[in-house]
Amino acid sequence: MVSGIGVMSPKARVVDDFPCKIRELEHAWIPLSDGTRLATRTWLPEDAGETPVPAILEYIPYCKRDGTAARDEAMHPYFAGHGYAAVRVDLRGSGESEGLLLDEYLKQEQDDALEVIAWIADQPWCDGNVGMMGKSWGGFNGLQVAARRPPALRCIITVYSTDDRYADDIHYMGGCLLSENPDWAFTMFPALIRPPDPKLAGEAWRDIWQARLDAARPWIVDWLKHQRRDAFWKHGSVCEDYSAIQCPVFAVGGWADPYTNPVPRLLAGLTVPRKALVGPWGHQYPHQALPGPDAGFLQEALKWWDHWLKGVDNGVMDEPMLRVWMHGSEAPKARYEERAGHWVAEPVWPSPDIETRRFALNADGSSTGLEAEAAPERAIALSCPENLGCCTIMWGHNGDDAAECPVDQRPDDSLSLSFDSEPLGEDLPILGAPLVDLDLAADRPNALVAVRLSEVLPGGASALVSYGVLNLTHRDSHEAIEALEPGRRYRVQVRLNDNGHVFAAGNRIRVALSTALWPIVWPSPEPVTLTVYAGACSLALPVRRPRPEDDELAPLPPAEMSRMQDRTPLRRPDPQVLRVERDVASGFVTFVHEEDGGVVRIDRDGWTFGGKVTRCYRIHPDDPTSARIELSSVDEYGRDGELAVRVEATQLMTCDAENFQVQAKLDATENGLPVYSRSWLETIPRDGV
């Protein structure tokens, strides 16, 4: 997943004066054994040819020429200025690189990476030591490549990534189909037919582009053909064998990012030297991210590189294994500049300072509540409108420069089965994954249950802390699924996302249960009524005992970055749109998300690029088979007076009770003339989803 890749925190200090003078190699080729060439952009200390230095590799498909150019310039020259060769490589089939990119995280991608690392280590400006880093896709393949153990790879930094491609990525959550699955597939759909810049790729640019056009296809079709946790998803999931990773790992996460859970799992599962940093940030590198407080991520990364790539005894491994931001209590809103809270640290993970505190989900007459002791059982019927969940926004909410943080949960809470505690007598800090055990029955063979954990403020506002979902056909396994027996009582556990949060004294804890969570997850095939047995259900919170060392924790350095190249806006972006529309006549509810990046020109070379995307998630409250996700985008690339490429894409996903259907279309023009047009129509059977 990637979003907002050009967004920069306005708080980061721009650094121009580095210990080393820098030279940039704007474009070069890495030859692979099969004849394919990968495109690179490299920043080096000026004297690296005479005094070789360690190298840092970032290896991603987001186009070094334009897609991540600003982000690259804000980071990689900083490393070069401190004595490293910073190498940014476009994956096979992306950017200016040759070949085809046919799916995410294929073995081919890893095989290429092994050759890339060997090539870098053999360059005259490299001393043979290589580190690998990346955010999102680059964080994924950093772990995956580390598990392949290339000899020159000494350590990695993995940011906002996952160790489990099925259960904890954009595809499925608790066995439920995430709407991010078709959404992210659509992001890559037109991106894969982006033309290479002729100025960099040379006369072969048109052949490269034509090959991409011929190979274009909507990835969502394949992803929907694997609705269980099979070999398709196990490939690239390093949780299958943590011991395969033998180099040190620095893992970074953010509470406003969807990849919150892998960091503690990596700390617990790996046996190599490791540490982690989890802040309040969204899906950006921490020196660029919102909400704040910001952090000097580049300085922290340098400490890691210096120790493991240069052998500097700087005490980085004497620091706590985990440094983490604990959110404080505050009113919910769509966008935060900074989050209330404080830093804490854990010397080891799992932490001996975390204990489980249980609350029973009780019902007495018409009232429900969270209580220390279980009350007598009471059966409660639960059936929710299919549009419930709009207050949670999206699975991939970023919390960066976008208004995408969860808002006040009260509208959704009112349609759910909610259990509130009494006002807390003292602060209650939690760190880890809340667990909810439920006794329930369903009236259909296929159903899901969603659980949201919120903090209720004295005025009634409900601030989301965490949530989780479970496809009840996956109650025992994501591989060997089993339909429900209508009316039969089951005991299930729903794991909520990890979080660090302090429930404030005087506030209440709320657990809200629902049979839908749209547009985060696709609905069940039929309307469902669950019977929840209050008194037999419970919430388990990972309560953290404060440590005296927390008050002695040294502050993180302020954010720094290197200077980006000048860009001229040719069309300024429209403001982001994120709204919920209700058609009173038909009853349909539509969640609309519009993002417009405008069009900019890179002043140094004249390359222009930009685009916009519209997402519409529509559903009828009474009909789960009315669910539809309609996506459209327009992307522009070129150079004034020389080249103007326009790519238009659409993708529509719908369903009935038995099948999913995907329609997609791509159109491309060059200098106003059509060069490509193709449509797809695919039907994929539902498999317990």
N, C-alpha and C positions, 0 to 999 in steps of 0.2 A: 504494500500500500504506500502511496505517496500523495501528498497534497501540499499546495502552497509552497512549492520548492524554491520559489524566488523571494519569499517573504523574509525580511530581516528585522530583527529587533532594533528599534531606534535607540535603545539604551547602550548597545555594545560600542565600546571605544575603538575607533579605527587606529590601527598601529601602522606606521610607515617606517619607523626606525628599528631595524632588526640587527641582531648580532652578525648575521651573514648577509652580504649582498646577494641578490637573486637574479637568475636569468630564467626566462620562460621558453620552452619549446612548445609553440602553439599547437603543432600537429606533427605526429610521427606515426609510423606503422610498427606493430609487433607481428612478425610472420609466424604463423602456426604450421604445424607439421603437415596439415592437409592442404596447404596453399592459401588458406584464408588469412586476411590481414585485419588486425584489430587496430582501431584508431586510439591514439593517446594524446593527452595534454599533460605536460610535465613542468614542474617548477623545481629548480636546483639551486643550491649555493653556487656562486660563480666559480669557485675553485674546486668543485666536486670532481672535475676531471683529473686534477692533480692529487687531491685528498679525498678519496671515495668516502661516501656517507651511507648510513642505513636508508632504506626506502620505505615509504608508506603508500600502500595501494588502496584505491577506492575503485570498485569494479561494478558498474551499474548500467541499466539500459536507458537512462533518461537524457541522453544527448548532451555531451560536453559542449557542443557548439552553442546551444541555446537553453535547453530545459533546465539544467542545473548550473549553467555558466556562472550566474551571480553567486550562488551558494559556494561553488568551487573556488571562486576568486576570493571569497571572504574567509576561506579556511586553508587551502593548500599552500598559498604563498607564505602564510604564517608559519607553517611547519618548515618550509624551505628556508625561511629566514632564521630558523633556529637549528639549522644544520641537518636537514633531511631532504632526500629526494621525494617529492610528492607527485605520485603518478595517478592520473585519473584516466581510466580506460572504459570505453563504451563496449558493452557486451556484443558478441556476434549478432549481427542483424539489427543493431540499433545505432543511432547517430551516424557517424561516418564509417563505422566498421562494416566489413563485408560479411557475407553469409546471411543466414536466416535465423530469426528468433521465433521458435515455434511454440513455446510455452515457458512458464516460469520454472526455474530451478531444475532444469533437465541435467542429466549426467553430462551432456555435451558442455554445458556451462561450467561445470566443475572441472572437466578435463581441460578445457581452454584455460581456466584459471591456473592450473598446475603448470602449464606451459608459460603463461604470462609471468608467474612468480619466478620460474627458472630463468626466463629471459631478463627480467629486471635484475636478479641477483648477479647475472653475468655481465652487466653493463659496466663500462669503465668508471662510471660515476657512482657505482654502488659497491659497498664493502662486503656484500654477500648476505647481509641481514635484512629481512623484509618483515614489516608489520602490515596487517590488513585491517581496514576499518570500513564502516558503512552504516547507514541509517535505513531502516525498513528493508527493501530488497537487498541492499548492501550489507545490512546486519544479518540477514538470513544467510546469504552466501558466504559471509565471513565464518559463521559457525560451520556451514557445510564443507567449506574448503579446509578449515582447520581439521575436521574429521578425516580428511583425505591425507593429512600429514605431509605436505610438501616439505622437503628438507630445509629450504631457506626461510620458511615461515616461522618466526620466533614468538609472535604474540598477536592478539587481535583486540579490537574494540568493537563491540556489537551494540548498536543503538536502536531501540524500538523494533525488536525482532522477535521471533518465536522459535522454540525448539520443537513445536508440534504443529505441522501444517494442516492437520484436519481439525483438531479440537480447539485450536487457539490461533486462528488466522482469520482471514476475511471470508472464508468459505462456509464453515459450519460452527455452531456454538451450542454445546449441549446436545448435539445431534440435530439441531434446528438449522434450516437453511437461512443464512444471513442475506439480507438484501444487498449487502456490500459485495456479495459474490457476483451477481450480474453487473453491479455498478463498477467494480474494479476491472472486471473483464472488458467492459466497455471503454474504460480509460485506455487500456492497452490496444484496443481494436483499431482506432484510427492512428494511434501513435506508431504502430508498426509499419505503416506505409508513409511515414515521414520521409521526404527525399533527403539524401545527404547533400551537403553544401558542395557544389561543383568546385568552388575555390579550394576546398580541402581534399575532396575525393578524386578530383581530376576528371579526365574524360570518361572514366568508368562510372560516373555518378548515375547516368541514366540506366545502365545495365543493372546496377545495384537496386535502383528504385523499381525497375520493372520486375525484378525477382521478388521484391517485397510485395508488390501489387498482386503478382500471380499466387503468392503463398498466403495472402490475407484470409483470415477466418475468425469468427467469433469464438474466443476461448471458452466462453460460458457453456457451450455445448458439451465439450469434454468434461468440464467440471461438474455439470449436472449428471453425467453418466456415472459418477462415482459419489453416491450419496451416503456411503458407509466408509468407515476408516479402513481402506484396503491398501494394497501395495502402492497404488498411485500416490497416496498421501504419506505413506510411511517413508517413501523415498525423500530424502532431504530433511526428515524430521530427526534431529540429532538426539531427541529423547529416547529413540530406539536403542542407542548405545552411547551414553555419555563418555564411556572410557575411550572411545575412538579419538576424542579431543585430548591432545597431549601438550598443547602450548598454553601459556597463561591467557586468561580471558578477563576483560574489563567490560561489564554489562551495564548499560544505561537505559533507564526507563523514565516515563512521565505519567503522572496520574491522569492528566487530560488526554492521554494517548490510549488507544485501545489495547496496546501490547503491555499490559500491567503485570500479567501473571508469569511470564517466562523468567523474569529476573530472579525471583526467589527460587524457582525450580532449578535454574542453572547453578545458583549458589549451593543448593542442596545436592544436586546430582553430580556436578563435576568434582574431580579430585585434584585438579591442577591448581597452581596459584591463581587466585581469582579475587575480584572485588566488584562492587556495584555501587551505582549512584542512581537514586530515583528522586526526581523533583516534581514540581507541580505542573510541568510543561506539557504542551501539545506536541503534535507530530513534526517537530523541527529539532535540529541540533540545539542543545541547551543554550548556547551563546546567542541564538537567534530567536528563541521561543517565547511565546506567551502561553499562559499567564506567568508572571514573575512570582517570586524574585528571580532575576536572571542569575547566571552563573558563568564563571570563567572556564567553560568546558575545554577550550583550546589549551589553557594552562594545565588543567588536570590531565588532558591527553598527553601533553608534553612530558609530564612527570612519568607517566606510564611508558611512553616511548623511550625516554632517557634511561630508565631503569632496565628495561628488557631488551632494547636494541643497542644501547651504548654501554651498558654495565655500570651506570652511575648509581652509587649508593646514596639515594636521596630519601630513603625512609618511606617510600610509597607503600611498601608492603607491611610496614609497621602500623599503618592507619587501620581503622575499623574495616571489616569486610564489607559492611553495608552502611552507606550513609543515605538517609531517607527523609523526605519532607513529610511532616505530619500536618495535614490540613486542620485549620481551626474552624470554628463554627461561624458561618456567615450566610446572609440571605442569598437564595439562588438567583442567578441572572444569566443572560445569554452570553455575556462576554466579561471577562475579568482582565484588568491590566495586571493585577497582582492578587495572589491568594493569601488570606490570613493563615498563619501557622508558624512552625518552627522546625529546625533541623534536629534530628536525633541520629544516633549511630548504634550499630550492633557489631560487636567484635567477631561473632560467628553467626551462621544461619544454617539450620533453624536456631532460633534464639531461646535460651533457657529463661528469658525474662518475659515470655509470652505464655499466658495460661488461658484456658477456655472458660468462658462464662456463659451459662445457658439460660435461656428464657423460654417459657412455655407459651405457645400460641393458644390462648384460652378464649372461651365464649361462655357468657352467662346471660341467658335471656336474649335480649337484642343487642347487647354490648359485647365487644371483643377487646382483648388486651394482651400485652406481653407481661408475663408475671414470672416470679422466681419459681413457683411451684405449679405443677400441672393441676388443672381443675378437671372435674368429670367430663368425659367425652361428650361432644355435641356435633352432630352431622350438619354441615352447612352447604347448600348448593351454590355453585359459582359458575356463572356464564357471563362473559363480558363481550361488549361490542368489538368487532374486529379491528376498528381503528384505534383502540386503546394503545397508547405508547408514544404518541406524538410529542409529549412533554420531555421524553428522554432524548429526543432528536435522532441521532444516527449512531450506529456502531462505531463509525470512524470519525466521531466528532474530534476536532483538532485542538480547540482551545487556543489557536494561534491568533491570527489577525482576523478570524472569522467569528461571527455570532453563532457558535455551534455548541456551546456548553448546555447541559441539561437545565431546563427552566423549572419553575415551581411545579411540583408534582401533584398538587391538589386536584386539578381536573381529572387526571388519571387515577389518583387515589380514590376519588369518589365513585369510580366505576369498578373498583377492585374490592377484594376482601382484605381489609386493613386491620392490623393489630398494633395498638399503641401502648407503650410503657407509661408508667407514671412519670412525672418530672424527675429527672435524675438529681440525686442529692449531692453528687460530686462529678467532676469531669471523668469521662470514660474514654481513654485512648485505646484504639484498636490498630493493629498492624498485621496484615495477612489477609486470608480469605475467609469471610463469613460463610457458614454452612447452615442450610435450612433443611431439616428432616420433616417430611410430610407423610401423613397417612391419608390416602385418597382413593377414590374410585372414579371411573369415567364411564359415560354412557355411549362412547364410541370406541372403536378399536385403535384409533389414532388420535392423539391429543398432545398438547404441550402445556406446560405450566411455566409462568414467568414470576420471578420474585424480585422485588425492588426493596432495598434498604435505604431509609431516609432519616434525616434529622428534622424534627418538627420544632420550629421556633415558637416563642410565646405568642406571636401574632397569628400563628397558624400556617405560615409558609412551610412547605415541605421541600427540603434540599436533598437531592439524590446523593447518596454516598457510594452505593454499589448496586449491582444487579446481576442476575444469572437466569438462564433459561434451560429447560430440559425437555427434549422430545421424549415422551413417555414410552415410545417403542424402543428407545435407547436406554432404558432405565438400568439395565445390567451390563450393556456393552454397546460400543459404537460399531462393532463388526457383526456380531450375531444378534441382530435385532429381533424383537418379538412383539407382535400385535397385542394390544390389551384385550382382556376378556371383559366386556361391558358388565358393570356392576360389581366386579371383583375388587376387593380392597388390596392396595399395594402400599409398601413402604419404600419411599424414594428419598434421595438426597440431592439437593440442588446446591452446587458450589457457586458462590458469587465471586465476582472479580476481586482480586487483591486490592487493598487500599490502606493508606495510613491516614487516620482521621481521629480527631478528638471530639466526642459528643460532649457538649458543654453542660455544666450543672444548670438545672432549671429547664432544660429542653427534653423532648421526648424522643424515643426511638420508635420508628414505624417500620413494620414489615407489611408489604402489600402484595397479595397474590392475584394473578390474573390468568386468563386462558388465551391471551393475545399480547403481543408487544410489537405492533406495527409502527413505523416501517423497519424496525431493526430486524425482525425475523419474519419469514414467510408463514402465513397462517396454516392451520391444520386443514385437511380436505373437507371437513364438515363442521358445522357449528357443534360445539362441545359444551356439555355441562359436567363439571367436576363436583364430586362430593368430597369436601374437606372435613376431616375428623379433628376438630379443634379439641385441645386437651391432649391429643396424642402427637401433636406437631411441636417442633421446637426450633429455636434459633441458637446457634453457637457462635459467639464472638471471640476472636483472638485478642484478648485484652493484654496490652503491654504495660508492664511495670516501668515507670520512669527510672532512668539510671542517673546517678549523680554526675557521671561523665558527660551527660548531655549538655550541662551548663558550661562545660569546659571546651566544647567543640569549637575548633577554630573556624572562622567564617570562610566560605568559599571566595576566591578572588572575583572581582567584577569582570563582566563579559568583555572580551576583546575580539577583534577580527581584523583581517587585512583588508586593504582597500579594493573595492570593486571597480571595474571599468565603467566608463560613462556610457549611458544609454539614453536615447531620445524617444519619448513617447510619440508615436504616430497616430494612435487612437487611444485615448485614455479609457481605462476600464469603467464599466458601469458599477454602481454599488452592488454588493452581494444581496441577493433576495433569498429569504428563507421564511416561508409562510405556510399556514394551513388554510385551505379553502374548503368550505362546505356548501354544496349545492342543495339548497333547501327543497327544490322540487324533486330531484332524483334521490337525494339522501347520500350521494357519494361524497367522500372526503378525500381531498388531494393534498399531499405534502409536496410543496414545490421548493426546489433548491436551484438557484441560478448563480453561476460563477463566471465572471468575465475578466480575463487577464489583459484586455486591451491588445494593442500591437506596438512593439518597440523595435528600435533599430540599435544594434551594437555599433557604436560610433567608430570603433577602431577598424572594423572590417566591412561594415555596411549590411550585414545580414539582418533580415527582419523576420520577426515571428510573433505569434500571438494566437488567441482563440478564446472561445467561450463554450460552456456546456450548460445544458438544462436537464434537470432530473425531476420527474413527476412520479410520485408513488400514490396510486389511487386505489381505494377500496370502498366497498359498501359495508356499513356496520353490521348488517345482518347476513352477509354472504362471503365466506372466505374464498370462494372460487372467483370472486370479482377482482381479486388482487391483480394488479398490473404495475409494472415498472417500465416507464417510457423514458428513454434517454436520447439526447441529440447533442451534436457538437459541430462546431466549425473551427478548423485550424488553418492558419495561413503561414507560409514560409516564402522566403525569396530575397531578392536584392533589387532595389529600385532600378528600373529600366532594363533589367537583364532577365529576371526570373520571378514569376509569381505563381506559386502553387497553392491551391485551395483544396482542402479535404473536408467533405461533409459526411457525417455518419449518423445513423439512427439504430436503435436497438429496442425491441419491445419484448417483454417477457410476461406471459399470461399463464393461466392454468385452468384445468377442470379438476374433478375429484381424482382422476386417474393419471393425468399427464401434465407436464410442463410444455409450453410451446415458446419457441424463440424465433423472432423475425428480426433480421438485420439487413442493413444496406450501407454500402460505401460508394461514394462518388468522388473522383478526383479530377481537377482541371489543371492545365498548365497554360499560363498566359491567356486565360479565358476560354481555352479549347478543351473539351472533354477528352480525357486519356484513359479513364477507367470507370466502370460501373458494374456493380455486382450485388445480388440479393441472396439471402439465405432464409430458409424456412425449415425448422427442425422441431420434431416432437420427441420428447424424452419421458418415458414412464416414471411416475413417482415411486419411490422405494421406501415406504415408511416415513416419508417427509410430508 
